[in-house]
C-alpha cells in the first residue's frame, strides 16, 4: 500500500483558507478549502485518513509550512 500524500495549497493575503487535497483509501480524490489546521485534520479524518500534518514525507505544502489564515 502506498503512502498517503496530502497537498496543502498556497495561502496569500486575500484568502481565508488553503486548499487541502488528498485521495481516499479507495483512490477517490477530494479537495476542501480549510481555514485552520483543525479543519484540515477533520477533513482528512472524514476521508478515513490518519495523517500527521507535520509529516514532511507525506504532506506537501505550497508556501509556508504550517501557516494558516490569521485568527484560525
VENBELWO-V500314 format. One record per residue. SS is DSSP state (hx for helix, st for strand, lp for the rest). BURIAL is b if it has 9 or more other ideal C-beta (glycine too) atoms within 8 Angstrom, else e. Layout:
# VENBELWO-V500314
ss:SS burial:BURIAL
ss:SS burial:BURIAL
This chain:
# VENBELWO-V500314
ss:lp burial:e
ss:lp burial:e
ss:lp burial:e
ss:lp burial:b
ss:lp burial:e
ss:st burial:b
ss:st burial:b
ss:st burial:b
ss:lp burial:b
ss:lp burial:e
ss:lp burial:b
ss:lp burial:e
ss:lp burial:e
ss:lp burial:e
ss:lp burial:e
ss:lp burial:e
ss:lp burial:b
ss:st burial:b
ss:st burial:b
ss:st burial:b
ss:st burial:b
ss:st burial:b
ss:st burial:e
ss:lp burial:b
ss:lp burial:e
ss:lp burial:e
ss:lp burial:e
ss:lp burial:e
ss:st burial:e
ss:st burial:b
ss:st burial:e
ss:st burial:b
ss:st burial:e
ss:st burial:b
ss:lp burial:b
ss:lp burial:b
ss:hx burial:b
ss:hx burial:e
ss:hx burial:b
ss:hx burial:b
ss:hx burial:b
ss:hx burial:e
ss:hx burial:b
ss:hx burial:b
ss:hx burial:b
ss:hx burial:e
ss:lp burial:b
ss:lp burial:e
ss:lp burial:b
ss:lp burial:e
ss:lp burial:b
ss:lp burial:e
ss:lp burial:b
ss:lp burial:e
ss:lp burial:e
ss:lp burial:e
ss:lp burial:e
ss:lp burial:b
ss:st burial:b
ss:st burial:e
ss:st burial:e
ss:lp burial:e
ss:lp burial:e
ss:lp burial:e
ss:lp burial:e
ss:lp burial:e
ss:lp burial:e
ss:lp burial:b
ss:lp burial:b
ss:lp burial:e
ss:lp burial:e
ss:lp burial:b
